[in-house]
Amino acid sequence: MSGISITGQGKSAGGSRMRRITNSKGMLVSIGLLVTVSLAACTASKAPGSAEPDNGHTATATVGASPPAATPSVTPGAASASPVPPASAWLAASEIPFGATYSWSLFTGNGNSAPIGTAEGNGVYYVSPDTVFQEITSCGSPSLLLSTPLGARQRQFEPTSGALRDQAGQWISSYPDATAAQAAWHRLKAAYAACPAQSGNLPVTLTETAQTPDAMAWFHSTNGARFGDLAPYAHEYFVLHETQIAYVYVEGAGPALATTPNDAQILAAIARHLNG
């Protein structure tokens, strides 16, 4: 554990209010945007008997349809970006943090909702770079993970035990070259360093629990306080590898999430998958 812990109030620099994003009559919407910790599990919800989704909310975003066909540009001497991460790049459900509590199961949709993006198999959904989200990470702009012409991919997980409304997921963003990935990485680190800079109404403690030059883990806590759809606890993990950045999150109100697992080991597991 790095021991860096900062207590701030409510909104933080770059806008950190993570939320479940749904699709309402063709528009993405965001729930719980006024608070800081609820993390992004991106889904599209459908109203029963309707060909179009509807959940009664109004915030908007747009969605691109399919992965880019163009060959990515490559900086000389840099690793070439792969538009589709191999299956080995993803954590298994059993490797998602707090698995002993939640027994995570891969979520690929049901009659009412499905992950946003184009299904590619193995629970992976391609998210076009022109998809506009209210938030993805808990600190900083959504563009930090979508500032790439190659877009990103996500997988979502739902619990089969424990607090059944809690959630988890993984993103992998691919960049045209290692220089672009490094630039995005430095912007992410800066966003998290500045996260508690602004003040609001809800006290939030932000702690960096593990770090290396190419990896970082953060824990957000409201000390159990709740407001709307705010998740009282959120754990986030980021790993940079060559032309990719992986992002793993677990959020919710379950008491197990008030604790911090061995985040250094979790970061190492993510890195092993990206290296594989």
BELWOMO-V145568 format. One record per residue. N is the residue number from 1. RES is the residue in three letters. SS is DSSP state (h for helix, s for strand, l for the rest). PHI is phi in whole degrees, 0 to 359 (NA if undefined). Layout:
N RES SS PHI
N RES SS PHI
This chain:
1 MET l NA
2 SER l 280
3 GLY l 82
4 ILE s 279
5 SER s 220
6 ILE s 229
7 THR s 255
8 GLY s 233
9 GLN s 237
10 GLY l 53
11 LYS l 296
12 SER l 238
13 ALA l 303
14 GLY l 85
15 GLY l 81
16 SER l 238
17 ARG l 225
18 MET l 282
19 ARG l 198
20 ARG s 280
21 ILE s 256
22 THR s 235
23 ASN s 250
24 SER s 242
25 LYS l 48
26 GLY l 87
27 MET s 240
28 LEU s 285
29 VAL s 227
30 SER s 236
31 ILE l 251
32 GLY l 74
33 LEU l 279
34 LEU l 272
35 VAL l 231
36 THR l 262
37 VAL l 251
38 SER l 296
39 LEU l 268
40 ALA l 277
41 ALA s 250
42 CYS s 264
43 THR s 225
44 ALA s 244
45 SER s 254
46 LYS l 244
47 ALA l 284
48 PRO l 305
49 GLY l 77
50 SER l 245
51 ALA l 282
52 GLU l 242
53 PRO l 291
54 ASP l 200
55 ASN l 226
56 GLY l 83
57 HIS l 260
58 THR l 235
59 ALA l 299
60 THR l 244
61 ALA l 201
62 THR l 240
63 VAL l 232
64 GLY l 277
65 ALA l 267
66 SER l 211
67 PRO l 296
68 PRO l 289
69 ALA l 266
70 ALA l 289
71 THR l 284
72 PRO l 293
73 SER l 285
74 VAL l 227
75 THR l 288
76 PRO l 306
77 GLY l 85
78 ALA l 263
79 ALA l 292
80 SER l 281
81 ALA l 280
82 SER l 263
83 PRO l 300
84 VAL l 241
85 PRO l 299
86 PRO l 294
87 ALA h 303
88 SER h 291
89 ALA h 284
90 TRP l 264
91 LEU l 292
92 ALA l 286
93 ALA h 304
94 SER h 290
95 GLU h 263
96 ILE l 294
97 PRO l 308
98 PHE l 67
99 GLY h 298
100 ALA h 296
101 THR h 276
102 TYR h 257
103 SER l 46
104 TRP l 303
105 SER s 234
106 LEU s 299
107 PHE s 257
108 THR l 238
109 GLY l 109
110 ASN l 213
111 GLY l 293
112 ASN l 250
113 SER s 207
114 ALA s 205
115 PRO s 301
116 ILE l 287
117 GLY l 126
118 THR s 262
119 ALA s 296
120 GLU s 239
121 GLY s 94
122 ASN l 60
123 GLY l 75
124 VAL s 268
125 TYR s 237
126 TYR s 282
127 VAL s 248
128 SER l 297
129 PRO l 295
130 ASP l 266
131 THR l 288
132 VAL l 253
133 PHE l 252
134 GLN l 292
135 GLU l 207
136 ILE l 235
137 THR l 271
138 SER l 279
139 CYS l 230
140 GLY l 91
141 SER l 285
142 PRO l 302
143 SER h 295
144 LEU h 298
145 LEU h 256
146 LEU h 238
147 SER l 272
148 THR l 220
149 PRO l 293
150 LEU l 270
151 GLY l 73
152 ALA s 215
153 ARG s 230
154 GLN s 223
155 ARG s 230
156 GLN s 242
157 PHE s 227
158 GLU s 238
159 PRO l 280
160 THR l 251
161 SER l 209
162 GLY l 76
163 ALA l 283
164 LEU l 286
165 ARG l 266
166 ASP l 286
167 GLN s 208
168 ALA s 210
169 GLY s 188
170 GLN s 221
171 TRP s 244
172 ILE s 228
173 SER s 259
174 SER s 252
175 TYR l 243
176 PRO l 299
177 ASP l 202
178 ALA h 294
179 THR h 296
180 ALA h 295
181 ALA h 295
182 GLN h 298
183 ALA h 297
184 ALA h 296
185 TRP h 298
186 HIS h 294
187 ARG h 292
188 LEU h 298
189 LYS h 298
190 ALA h 294
191 ALA h 297
192 TYR h 285
193 ALA h 295
194 ALA l 264
195 CYS h 305
196 PRO h 273
197 ALA h 292
198 GLN l 263
199 SER l 238
200 GLY l 211
201 ASN l 257
202 LEU l 249
203 PRO s 295
204 VAL s 225
205 THR s 260
206 LEU s 245
207 THR s 231
208 GLU s 276
209 THR s 262
210 ALA s 196
211 GLN s 199
212 THR s 221
213 PRO l 302
214 ASP l 240
215 ALA s 203
216 MET s 205
217 ALA s 232
218 TRP s 227
219 PHE s 237
220 HIS s 249
221 SER s 216
222 THR l 259
223 ASN l 57
224 GLY l 90
225 ALA l 291
226 ARG l 234
227 PHE l 208
228 GLY l 58
229 ASP l 268
230 LEU l 298
231 ALA l 275
232 PRO l 297
233 TYR s 227
234 ALA s 213
235 HIS s 242
236 GLU s 231
237 TYR s 225
238 PHE s 231
239 VAL s 221
240 LEU s 262
241 HIS s 217
242 GLU l 53
243 THR l 254
244 GLN s 228
245 ILE s 236
246 ALA s 260
247 TYR s 226
248 VAL s 239
249 TYR s 222
250 VAL s 223
251 GLU s 217
252 GLY s 157
253 ALA l 247
254 GLY l 302
255 PRO h 299
256 ALA h 299
257 LEU h 285
258 ALA h 288
259 THR l 261
260 THR l 246
261 PRO l 285
262 ASN l 281
263 ASP h 292
264 ALA h 297
265 GLN h 293
266 ILE h 295
267 LEU h 300
268 ALA h 297
269 ALA h 294
270 ILE h 299
271 ALA h 298
272 ARG h 299
273 HIS h 295
274 LEU h 294
275 ASN h 288
276 GLY l 287
